[in-house]
Amino acid sequence: MANAIDQTRRMLSLVTYLRERNGARVGDVARAFGISEDELISDLDVLPMCGTSFRGGDLLDIDTDGERIWFRNPGATDTGEPLRLAADEATALLVAARAVATLPGLRAGDRDALVRATAKLEAAAGEVASASSRLSVTFESEGGVFADVDRAISEGRRLWLRYYSPARDELTEREVDPIRLFAVGHTYVEAWCRLTEARRTFRLDRVAEIKILDEPSDPPPIEPRDLSEGIVRTTDEDPEVVVEVGPGGRWVAEYYPHDSAEELPDGGLRVTLRAPDPSSLRRLALRLGRDGRITAPSDLADAAREAAVKALAAYEDA
């Protein structure tokens, strides 16, 4: 499963790995990182464009003859000089750090660590820190919905929601006992849903209406979900879905966790992924339009095709 975040993490590790193993064989490095030799060569094409500071600095001189990889200037990554930040860089870091410290769902230990790091940065920044304190960033977090959820959690009260479900394309009404707010790309509330009698996660920008109820919130004692690998978790038992996309749909491999992404002759990809609820991918097919289509399973492909026909018919009627 490859995406931009994975590649960035891998390339950062590559610099350290190659610095300690100058002249390493391409095949050995690829096996060490669990990637193909083609993927490794692709990483090596990008690394020489990386510098050693925010504003450029010495570029990394990494080369390969197809069999071995040579790091020509490994000393460039260890200048022995302390990190220096320009005024705008220090200001941006301080403002961002203070804003992130206010995000919902941040663990207490992480928040404390961030506050300590911010204090050290303020001491190093000097006068810049004073100027940055006059700036602030506010996360709107879906406005009043966020405020109501946050209040319900702090007061231990139940919520009534009218919530839009994109998988079923419908609005549902339900009462929930909120457990916590967190942010992973979007802002969510994790809650015990009284409609389904199960734990559910709700995206705040999909809440059409919300009310704080007088009933006390009483979720069962459950462990908070581990979100380190994202919100959607897939398993080998989940149904397999195959999506073929053209060049304009290659973003699917970046956005969706997948098992494989096979190159197609036209510059597109054949992406194989797993989904606990395959019907939720019908909207993906509609979003892709001419840039892609679901090819398997056949019933999902048929459903996506029917949805597209209905959508076109609605436009024609309008």
N, C-alpha and C positions, 0 to 999 in steps of 0.2 A: 504494500500500500504506500504509494508515493504521493507526496504533496509538497508544496513550497516550504511549509514549516519543517517537515522531515528533512528535506534537502538542506535547509539552512543549518539545522542542528548537526547534520552529518558533515557538512563542509567545515564547520567550526572544529569538529573533532578531527577531521582529516589533517588540518594544519598541524596540530600537536602530534598526530600519529606519524606524519611524513617527516616532521622535523627530527624525530627520534629514530627514524628508519630510512634515512636518505638512500635512494637507489633501490627501494623495495620493488618487488615484482608486481605488475599490474594484477595478475591473477590472485596473488596472496592478499593484496589490499582489498580487492573486491570481495573475497571470501570473508575477510575479517569484519567487513561492514555489512555483510549479507545482501549485497547488491550485485547486479551483473557488471561485466567489464564495460559495456556500453554506458551504463549509468555512471560508472566511475569516471570514464573519459569525459562525459558531459560535465561532471563536477569540476574536473581539472580544467576544462575550457573556461569556467567562470572564475575560479580562484585567482588566476593572474590579474584579474581586474580589480581585486580587493586591495585596499591600502591599509596602512597601520594607524590611521587616525581618522577622526570625524571629517577632516578636511583634505584627505588624500594621503600624503606621506609616501613612504616607499612602497611600491607595488610588490606583491609577492611574485617571485620568479620561480614558478613551478613548471616543469616540462616533462614530457614522456616521449620515449622512442617507440612506444607500443608494447614494450616488454618490461621496462623499468621506469620508475618515476624519480625525477631528480628535483630536489629543493635547492636551487642555486643560491638563495640568500636567506637561510634559516635565521640568521642573526637579526633580520628585519623585524621579527616578532618579539624580540627581547632587547629593547633599546636601553633598558636600565633607567629610563627617565620616568618621572611620575606623570600621570595623566594630567594634561592641562586642558581646561575648558574655556572657550571664549565666553563673553558675557551672555550672548544670546543662548548658547548651549546650556550654561549653568541655570539661567532663568527658566528655560523650557523644562529641564529636569526637575527643578524645585517645584514649579507649578504643577507638573504632572504627578510628582510624588505625593504632594499634599492632596490632590484630587483623588488619586487612587486609594489613599488611606481612608477616604470616606465611603468607598464602595460597599454595598451590601454583600454579605456572604464571605467577606475576607476573614480568615481565621485570626484569632486573637494573637497567636504567635507571629504570624506573618505581618499583622498590623504593627506590632511592637518593633519587629525588625525593620520595617519600612520607616517608622518614626525615628529610630536610632540612626539609620542610614541618612535620612533627611537632615537630621541635626548635624552630622559630620559634614555633609555637603554644604550646609549653611555656614559652618565655621570656615570651611575652605574657600567658599565663594566671597566672603567678606561683604563689601558694600553691595554687591550684586544681590545677595540674599535679602537685604533690606528692601531693595527695589522690587524684587519678585513678590514680596509679601503683599504688595498692593494689587497683585493680579490674582484672579481666581478662576477656576473652571467649575461649572455646574453641570452635573449629569441630569438631564431632564427626566430620564427613566420613565417615560410614559406618564409624566405629570401627576394628575390626581390619583391615578390607579396606584402608583408607587406609594404615595403618601398614605392612602387608605390601607394598603396591605401592611406597611410599616407600622401604622398605628394599631391595626388589629393584632399584630404579633406582640407589640409591646404591652397591650392591654389584655391579651389573652382572650380575644373574642373571635367568633365565627364570622365567615364572609359568605355573602350571596353573590354569585357571578352569572352574567350572561356571557358565554365564551364561544368564540368562533373556532371550529375544528376544521382545518384545511383538508384533512384526509377524507372527511365525510361531507365537506362543503355545507356545513349547517351550524346554526347557533343552538347551544344547549344552555339550560338553566340548572344550576347546582349550588349546593352549600358545601363549603370546604373549611377545614380547620388548618390555617396556615402554619407552617413549620419554620421556614426561613426564606429569605430573599437571597438571590445570588445572580451574578452576571457572568455569562459565557457567550460573548458576542452580543446577545440580547439580554434583557433582564427578565428573570423568571421568579416565580414563587413555587416552592415545593410545599405540597399540602396533602392532607388526608381528605379525599373526596367522599362525601356522604352519599353521592349518587351511585358510585361504583364500589364503595367500601374498599378502597385501595388507595395506595399512594399515587399521586399524579403530579406532573410538572406543568405549569401553565405559563405561557409567554405573555408578559404584561401588555404588549401592543396588540394582542388578540382578545383582550378583555373589552367587550362592548359596553358593559355596564357593571357597576360594583356597588355593594351596600355592606356596611358594617352592622352586624346583627347584635342583639342583646344577649343571645346565647353564648355561654363560655366555649372557647375552643378546647377540644379534648381529643387530640390525636393520640392514637395508641403509641406506646414506647417503641420506636423504630430507629435504627441507625441511619444517620444522614447518608445519602448516596455519595459514592466516590466519584467526583467529577473530573479527576485528573486526565481521563481519556475522552472527555466530551460528554454530551448529554445522551446521544443515541449510542447504545451498545448493541452490537450484533454478535451472533454466535454461529458456529458451523451448522447448527440445526435450523437457522433461519432460511427461508426460501431464497433461491438464487435468481437474480434478475440480470439480464444482458441488455445493455443499451449501446447502440451504435450511433456515433456522433460524427459530424463533419468538422472541418477546421474551426468553425465558429462555435462549436459545442465542446471543445476540449476542456473548458472550465469545469465540466462535470467531474473530471478526474481530480481536480484540485479541491472541489467543494464536498464531494461525497466520499466517505471511507469505502475502499473497494479492494477486491481480491487481486484483480489484474487489470491492466490497461494495454491492450494489444494495438500496435500501430496498423493503420489501414492505408492502402495505396493512395487514397485521395488526400492524405494528410490528417485524416480523422482518427478516431480511436474506437475500439470495441471494449467497453468497460463492463466488467463482471463484478457485481456487488451483491450484498445480502441485505434484506430488509425484513424486520419483524412484521411489518404490515405492508406488503408489496403494493396494495391499492393506493398508498400514500404517494407512490411515484407516478401516478397518473398525471398529477399536476406538473411533474417534471417534463413529461412528454409534451404537454400543452405549451409549457414555457419554451421548450426547445424549438417547436415549430418545424421549419424546414432544416434546422441544424441537427436534427437527430430523431431517433425513434427507438422504442422498446421492441426488441425482437424475441425475447423469451422472459417469462413463460407466455404461451400463446394466448391464454385467456386475458392476461394483463395487457398484452399488445392489442387485442381486440377491444378491450374496454377503453384504452387510451384513444384508439381510432374512433370509436363511437362518440367519445367525449369531444374530440376535435370536430367531428361532423356537426354535433349539436351546437358547439360554440360558433361555428361558421354560419349555421342556419339562423342563430339568434342575431348575428350581425346583419344578415341579409334582411331579416324581418324589420330590424330597426331602420 
